[in-house]
Amino acid sequence: CAAPAMSKAAAVGTAAAIAAAAAVGVYLSRKTLTLISSYAKAAEFPPVPAFEDRSLANHEKLIMTGTLLICTQNLAVSGANQVVLNLVDGGIWTGSIVVLSPTVGPFAKEFADLGAAVCIGELTDLMERVRDIRFAICNTIMTAHLVNSLTEMGIPTAWVLHEWWPEDMMVEELEKRNDKNTTPEVVKKALATCARVVCVCAAQRELYGPKNGVVTFVGVPEPTAHWKVGAVPAGQRPITLLTLGIVCPRKNQHWAVQVFKKFAGNRKDVRLIIVGARYQRQYEIEYVEKVKAEADGDPRIEIHDVTSDVDQFYRVADVLLFTSLNEVTPMVIAESMMRAIPVVTTNIAGIPEMLEHGKHGYVLPPEEEPFANALKELCVPGADGQRKRLQMGLTAKKHADATFTNRTMVTEYRLGLLKMSPPIILLDMDGVVVDWDKGFMRSWGNTSSVDRSKDYAMQKCVPAEFVKTAEALFHTQGFFAGLPPRDGAVKAVHEMVAKGYQVFFCTAPVLTSAFCPSEKYEWIIKHFGQAWASRVVMTTDKTTVRGDVLIDDKPKISGSQRPAWQQILFTAPYNTSVNDKPRLDHWKDWEQAVLTAVRGEFVAPGRESRVELAPEKVTKEVVATLPDFSHLLPPDYRADYLGWRAGKAQGAKGEAWNAAAKYAALQDASLLQEADDFTEVTVFRSGYANWRRGGVSGAKSIMIRQAADAQSRMS
């Protein structure tokens, strides 16, 4: 009779089984072929539950194989690029990271500084060069075409949406950009097929309606421990409202001035500070003038330019006044709450999800009366008002610390990657899942003594005169098919799958046995079911198989390549002397063994990290023991050098270092001017940029040449 039509998965499994057997020069028996190919529908491997292990998602050093691809719209200075830069900086992936962009831009250097490879070009070219991409992150709606291409290639992809474009606006925005790659139809296809569409708020997810949408708030850098040092005490200055963001129509600062005047009346103890004036685009210049005209010389209202030092304004702020009419989840709100500054904000887009009205601040319709009333409640003069602002601010800080940190964001994204491509566990059969020794001894009986500690190969563990007898035993028909499972193995394998791991059997056949390959398949089908036949990888070189963990009892596995996996050694008498690998003694402990390996927590004896601690302070006594090179220096450097030897903070080196730092600061200020909104870009802020460049020992060096180029362009 005709065989039933096979599903794609079953066909692949059958082909793999036949190919594996053919590769070692033997053939599957008719019985085994029947077992694998019959009932084809039942042979399709069932869907695996979603991977949900947060103990891995919370870990910053996962030892897993494969490359993470990040596709950007461009490498310009933008809040969207800052988000993915924060993911890389936060250690979302310990393995290789490649950033793809169609054009070069300032953020190329920032990604490269973090160790990512930056590729300028097309996806098709990159895919030919990088062959081990495990998953991808596409950033902004303008990468929809890349989402579709990666999905068609079978690469799990997360697509991050930052925009708030209703359908009519989307058509308008895409036409404005004249990008032939991204059309409304392309976007709709990506929304329907992408494995994971990351929205920054639930309202945005509702707006776009992706099939596989999730919500992850954008994380922001936590303030430094000393961000408020030098602040004027609240009682010695006016109650200060801060409006932070590029001064432009959508930010609505002229209305903030109107609200302030209505609330403040004739009060002299309040002020409004507006930060973000920029004079590059004509519409921005015109709007700054409009805001100044609205202020009309009121001495209580200050308007400041774009700055790389936002903390100087946060330090004196009592309330954040946020009046924008077009946002999604603005970073400035999260930053303010992290600094215990209560917020009065419009209730647009995702803002109502960021804080609770009346608890962390006020979330209001953009109407003058509600805003003015909220400010009156928060800005009551004296101790009562200060107490209310402090209490609300501290409540907001607790909420923000639990919701908006970069660490929280990175953890959610890492969990998303693990859900799309969970850890791959490869399982050896003989001696690991299969109790090979027990089956052998059951047939061997009292034939001779067996010292299993001698060698991995059984025939080397019996007296010399019985070697041929032992080899003949495991070459007999039915030997491999009749072996018993190891205690707890079958249950453990099912537990792995239930937890969302990708599980495959990776086994080496006995090349001289006509029965071994086919009987291994029979064994798997007997103990695990028909569908598992497609999960068997049979090879004589396990180093060619990609995976994250291989559980194997062989003391030393060699082959043609450096394996992508790390081995967990399943304990046996013949491998007890091995101490450079993590171990698994019993199947009941499989999960802890896997987590220890994937988290990189195993340290072989003698390989503990040895960190030589430098002296806490370089004293003149320490310097005095060093050679004196003052006679080799130019006269104008000699005084500083001798001063350093005498115990001063810096010598001649300090002049060049300070000059380089000034150039770098100029470069950062220049780049920050390019951002759509400087409040959404943190990498060029004074404190953060200084840390990235070496403000803390061991960080990266200053790019003096690029800084000088930036200065020459500005002059």
N, C-alpha and C positions, 0 to 999 in steps of 0.2 A: 504494500500500500504506500501511497505517497506520504512523505514526511511532512509534518506541519511547517508552515512558514516560520522562519526564525526571526526574532526581534534583532535589532542592531546590536544590542548589548550581548545577547546570547551568541550571535554570530561571531562577534569579536572574541568572546571567551573561548568558543570552540576553536577558532583560528589560532588563538594564542596557545591553546593546549596542543594542537597538532604541530604547530611550528616549533614549540619547545621540545617535543619529542623528536621531531625530525632533526633538530639541531644537534642532538646527541647521538644520532645514528640509529635510533630504534623507532618502533611504531606503536601506536596505541592499539590495544586489542579491540575487537569488534564489540565486546561487552562494555568497555569504557566509552567508546564512541557513542554507543546507544544511550548510556547513562547521561552523557554530556548533552547530546543533541535532541533527545526526545523531550517532550513536554516543554517546548522552547519558551512558551510564555511564562512558565513557572521559573525558568532559568534566569530571568532578568533580575539583577540584584535590586532588592527593595530600597526605597529612599532611606538615607541615613538621617537620624535626628540631628537637629541643629547643634553645633558645638557651642557650649555655654560656659566653659570653664574660665571663670574670671581670675583664678589664681595664675593662669598663664597671661591673660590680657593685662593684668596688673604688673607683669614683670617686664622690665626694660631690656633684659638680655636674653632673648629667645635664640636658642641654637637650632635654627631651621634652615632648610635649603631653599634656594631660589632667589630671584631678583624681584624687587618691588619697582614697578614703573610708575612714575608720576607724570601725567600729561598736563601741561599748562597751556593756557591761551596765549601767553607771552611771558616774558620775564621782566615786565615793567614793575615799577614801584606801586604796589596796590595792596589793599587789605586782603583780597582773595589769595594772592601769593604769600602774604604773611601767614595765613592760616596753614598752608601746606609746609611752609618753612618751619613753623612751630611744630608740626608733626615730625619732621625730620630731626629737628633739634631735640624733641622730646623722646627720641629713640623708638619711634613706632616700629622700626624693623632693624634688626641687628645685621642682617645680611646685606648684600649689594643693593644699592638704590640708584636708579637712573632717572634723571629728569629730562623730559622731552619738551622742546618748545620750537615753534616755527621760526622764531626770531630771537636774537640775543638781546639782553637787557641787564640792568644793574643787579637783579636778583640772581643772575648766573653765578656771580662771585660768592654770594651769600650761601647758596646751595653747595658750591664747591668747597667753601670753607668748612662745611659740616661733613665732608667726605663723600658727597653724592657725585656721581658722574653726570655731567650736563651735556646733552646731545642737541644740537641745532639741526633740524631737518624734518623728514617725513617718517611717519610710523612704519611704513612698509620697509624702508631702509634699515631702521633700527631693529625690526624684528628679525631681519636676516643676520644682523651682527650679534644680537643678544638672544641666545637660544634657550635661556632658562627662566623666562619671566613667569613668576608664579601667580601674581595678581597685579592689578593696576588701580591707581586713583586718578580720575580725570577731574580737573578743577575748572569750574564755571560752566555756565550753560553753553558757551561757545565751543566747548569740546565735545558736543553731542555726536558729531560724526566719528570721532575717535572711539567714543563709547560703543557705537554700533559696530565699528570694525573689530574692536577687541572682543565684543560679545560673539560675533560671528566666528572669530578665531578660537573661541572656547576659553578665553582667559577671564577669570572672575574679575569683575570691575566694580569699583565703588565710584559713584559720580556725585561730586559735591556741588550743590547749587547755592549760590550767594544772592542771586538777583530776585527782585520782586517785580515780575513782569506778567501782569494779567494778559489774556490772549491778544487783545487788540494792541496793547503796548509791546508785546513780544514781536509781533509783525513789524511794528514801527521801528523798534530797536534793531532788529536783524537787518532790515532794509537800510537803516542808517549806517550800519557797519559794512554793508556790501560784501559780506563773507559768503561766497558761493558754497562753502562746505556746510554751513549751518543754516538751515531753513526751518520754518515751522513744522514741516513734515518730518525732517530729520530729528528734531527735538521730540516730537510725539512718538516716533519709533523708539528712541532711546528711553523715554519715560515708560514705555510698555515692556521693554525687554531687558533693561539693565538689571543686574543681579542685586544691586544695592544702591539706592538713590538717597544720599544724605542731605536732608533738609535741616536748616538751622533753627527751625521752629515748626510747631504743629500747623500754624496758619499757612506757612509756606507749603507744607506737604499737602494741605487741603487745596491750595491754589493750583498746584501742578497735577495732583492726583497720580503720582507714580505707582506702578504695580507693586514694586518692592521698596517702598519708602520707609525711612527711619528718621528719627529726629535726634540730632546731636548739637548741643549748643556750642558756639565758638568759644574756645578757651582764650584767656588773656594772661599775660605774665603777672605773677604775683609781685606786689611792690617790694622793694628792698627793705631790709630791716630798719634802715636809717632814713627812709624817704621823708620823714617829717622833721628831721633834725634841722634846727634853725628857724622853725616856724614861729611867727609872732603869736603869743597866747591869745585865745579867743576874746578874753576880756579886755585886751589892749588894742583891738582893731574893730572896724565895723563888721556887722554880720554880712558875710560875703556870699553872693550867688555867683556861680561859675557857669558860663556857657562855653563849651569846648567843641570845636569842629570848624572845618573850612567855612568861612563866611560866604554864603551863597544862598540863592533863593530857596532851595529845598530844605536848608537848615533853618530858615525862617527866623534869623536873628533880629530882624527889625521888629517882629512881633514880640520877641523876648523883651526888647526895650519898652514896648508899649505896656506889656504885662507888668514889668518892673515898676514903671511910673505909676500905674494904677494902684499897685499894691503899696508902694513906698510913700506916695503922697508927699508930705513935707518932712518925712523922717530923715534925720541926719546920721543915723546909726546903721544904715544899710548901704550896700554898694553892689553893682553888677560888673563883673569882669567878663568880657567877651574875648576869646582867644581863637585866632585862626584867620586873620586877614591876610589875603594874598593878592598880589598885583601882577598876575601873569596873563590871565584870560580877560577879555574886555568885559564879559558879563559879571565876572567876579569884581573887577574894579568898580563897575557901576553900582553893584550891590553894596560893596563896602561904603561907598559914598551915601547910599540910601540909609544904611544903618547909622552912619555918623549924623546924617541930617535928622533922623528920628531922635537920636540922643540929644541933639541941639545944644551941645556944650554943657550938659548936665555933669557937674564935677563928680557925681557919684557913679558915673558910667565910664568904664575904661575899655578901650579896644586895642588888642595886641595882635602882633603878626603871628604867623605860623612859627612854632618853636619845636626844638628837639628836646627841650627840658619841660615836660608837662608837669612834673612834680612840684616845680616852683609855684604853680598855680593851685594844684591840689592841696598844697600845704596850707594855703590860706582860705580854702573853700569850706563853707558850712553847709551849702546845699548845691546840688547840681540842677540847673534849670535847663531842661532839654525840650526844645520846641519844634523839632524837625517834623516835616510833613511827608518824608519819603525815606524810610529806613526798613531794615528787616529786624536785626538784633544788634544794635549799635554797641561797639566795644566800650565806649566811654561810660555807658551805664554800668556795665559789669565792673570796670575799673574803679568807678566812684564808690560803689558798694564795697569793694574789697578794701577801700581806704576808710570805711565807716562813714561815708558821706551820703546822707539820704538824698533821694532823687524825686524831682517833680517833672513828669514827662508826659508827652502825648501818648495816646493809646493806639497807635497805628501798628499794623502788621504784627510782628512777633513780640513787641515790647510788653504787652500784658502777660506774656508767659515768663518774662524775665524776673518779675518781682510781684509781690502781693500788695495790692492797693491798701493803704492804711497801715501796713505792717512794715514794709521796707521803704516806703515812699508813697508818692501819689501818682496814679496812672489815670489821666484825664482826657476828655475830648478837647481838641484844640479850640477852646473858647476862653475868652478873657476872664469872665467872672469866676469859673471854677479854679483857674490857675491863681488868680489874685487871692482867693479865699484860702487856698492851700498854702501859699506863701505866708499869709497872715498867721495861720496856725503854727507853721514851723518857725517863724521868725519873731516870735514873741520876745520882747526885750527882757534882759536880765537872766537870772538863774533858772527860772522856769522854762524859758525858751531853750536855753542851752542844754538843760536836762532832757527835754523832749528830743532835740536833734541828736544828742548823744545816744539815747536809748534806741531811737529808730535807726541810727547809723550802725550801732553794734549788732542789732538784729539783722540788718541788711548785710553786714560783713560776714556773719555766720552763714547766711544763706549763700552768698557769693562764693565763699571759700569751699562750700560743698558742691557748687554747681558749675562755676565758670573758670576753674583753674585749667591751665594747659595740660596738667597731668591727667585731669578728669577727661578732657577731650581726647588726648592721645590714647588713653585706655579704651574709650569707646570705639575709636577708629581701629585700634589693634584687634579688639574683639570682633569687629566687623570683618577684618581680613581673615581671622581664624575661622569665622563662620563660613566664609566663602571658600577657603582652602584649609581645612583642618589639618593638624599634624598627621603625617603619614607614618604608620607603624608597620614595619616589615617583620614577619615572624618566620623564623626557621622552623622546619618540621621536625626532623629526627633529633631527638635529645632535648627538644624544647616543648613543642606542642604534642609530639609523639613520644611515648616512653619507649624509645628504641632499645635501651639496655634491658628493660623488663621483658620485652618481647623476645629478645635474643636469649636471655637466660632461661626463659620458660621453655624454649626449644633445646637449648644447650644442656640443661640439666647438670648431671655430674660428669660430663664428658672430660673436663679437666678443671683445674683451678683458673680463676680469672682475677687479675690484679688491674682493676679499672683505672687506677691512678697513674699507670705507666704512660698511657698515650691516648690521644683522641681517637685513633683508629683501633677498633676492637681486636683485629687480628694481631696487633702488636701487644695485646694484653694477655695472651694465652701462651703457654709453652711453645717453643719453636716447632715441635713435632705436630702441633695441632693448628698451625696457621692455615694450611690448606683446607682443613675441615671447617674452620670458622668462616672462611671466605665462601666456601660452598654453601653454607647454611643461609647466608643472607643473599645468595644468588638464586635460591629456590623459588619456584612459582608460589605466590601467595604469602611470602614472608612479609613484604611491606604492607600489603593489604590487610593482614591480620594483626598488625601491631596495635597495642592498646594506647589510648590517649593518656597523657600525663595528668596526674591528679589536679583538678581545678582548671585545666587548660581550656576546655570547651566553654566553661562558664565565663572564664576571663575574656575570651575572644568576643563573646556576645556582649559582655559588659563594655568592652572598648567601643563596639559599634553603637551601643545604646547611648554612649556619652558623646557620640559624634565624631570619633576618630576615623580616619581612613585606614583600613586594615587590609593587608595583602600577605599571602604566604609567599616566602622567598626561599626556595629550596634547591639544593644541588642534587641531581640524580647520580646514581652509581653508574658510570658509563659502561661498565662491563656487564651490567645486568640487562637482560632482555625484558624484564618484567617491572623494574623499579619505576620508570616514569609513569606508565599507565596505572600502576597500583597506587602511586601517590595521589593521582586524581580520584581513583576509586575511594581511597581513604577519606579524602576531603569531602566528597559527595556523601559518603556514608555517615560521617560524623557532623557535618555542617549543612548539608543540603545541596541540591542541584545548583542553586544560584552561585555558590561559592567556587564553582569550577572556573568561573571567569576571574577569580581573585587569586589565582595561582601564577606566580612567576617562577619558571623553572630555568635555571642557568648554572653553568659551571663557574661563572665569574660574577659574584654578587657586587663587586665594586662598580659595575656598570649600571646598577639599578638605583634609581633616585628615590630617596625617602628621607625621613627625618631621624628615625630610630630603627635599628635592626636588633631584635632580640635573638641572640644566637649563642650556642654553647662552645663554638670553636675558639680555641685560645688566640689564634692569630689568623685573620682572614686577609689574604693577599690577592691581587689581581692586576689588571691592566691599568687601573686608574686609582686616584685618591678618592675614596668613597665620599659621597655627599652626606650619607647618614653617619651617625655615631652609634657605636655598638653598646648595647647593654648585655653583659655577659651572664648567661643563664648558668648558675652554679652547677658544676659537675666535678667528680673526683679528679678528672684530668686537667682542670683549669684553676685549681685552688691557689696556685702560685702566682697567678696573674693579678696585679694590683693597680694597673693603669687604666682600668675601665670601671664604670658603674656596674653594679651587680643586681641580679634578681634571683633570690634563693627559692621563693615559693610563689606560685601564681596568685595567691591571695594578696600579694604586695605589688602587683603589676603597676597600679596607678601611681604610687609614690615613686617607683623606679623610673617610670616614663617622665613624670614631672621633674624629677631631679635632673634627668638627662637634658630635657628640652630647655629647662631654665638655666642650664649651664652651672649647676651647683656642685657637681662632682669635681673634686680636686684630688688628683693622684698624690700619694705620699711622696714627699720630696719636691713637689712642684708648687708648694704654697707660695703665694706672691711675696716677694721680698722687697720691701720699700725702705730705702735708706732715708731716714729723716734728716732734712737739712737743719742747720742751727736755726733756732727761733729768731736770732738777731745777729746781724753782721756787726761786730764791734771793732773798735780800732785795734784791740788786742789781737783779734783774728786776722785783720788786715795786715798787721805788723809782721805776721809770719810769712806773708806773700812777698815775692820778689818786687823790688822797687824799680819801675821803668820811667821814673820822672825825667831822667836825663835824656830819654829818647823822644820826649814830647815837645811840641812847639811851645815857646814861652807863654803864649796866651792861654794855653790849656794847662800849663804846669801848676798854676795856683789852685785851680779847682781840683786837680788830681791829688795834690798834696793835702788839700782840705778833706777830700774823701778818705785818704789814708789816716787822717787825724780823727775821723769819726763823723764827718758830715754826711747828710743823707745821700748825696749824689756827687759825682765828679764830672769830668768833661763829657762823659756819655750823656748826661742829663740834658745838655743843650740840644743835641741831635734828636733825642727822644721826645723832648717837649715840642720841637719844631714839627716832627712827624705827627705828633698827636694833634697839633693845631691844624695841619693840613688835612688829617683824617676828619676832624670835626667840620671843616669847611666842606669836605666832600659829602658828609652825611647831611649837612644842612641843605646842600644843593639837591641831593637826591630826594630829600623829604618834600621839597617844593614840588616834585613831579607827581606826588601821590594825589589821587582823587580826594582823599581825606587823610590828613596826617595823623589823626587820632586812631586810625585803623592799622597803622604801620609802626611797629615797635623797634624793628631792627636798627633803625638809624637814630634812635633816641640816645641822648648823651650817655646815660648810665649803662644802658644795655649794650650799646655799641662799644663802649670802653671795655666792658667785660668780655665781649666777643673777641676783641683785639688784643687782649692780654692784660686787662686791668687786674686779673687774678692770675697768680703764678701758673704757668703751664698752658695758658690759652694761646690763641693764634697770633701770628706776627702782624705788624702793621704793613699795609700795602702802600709804601711811601710813593712809589711811582704813580699809582692810580690817583692818590690824593693830590699829588702835584699837578697831574693832568686836570683834575677837577678845578684846582685853584686857577690854572692858566685859562680855563674856559670862562671862569667867573670874572677874570680881570679884563 
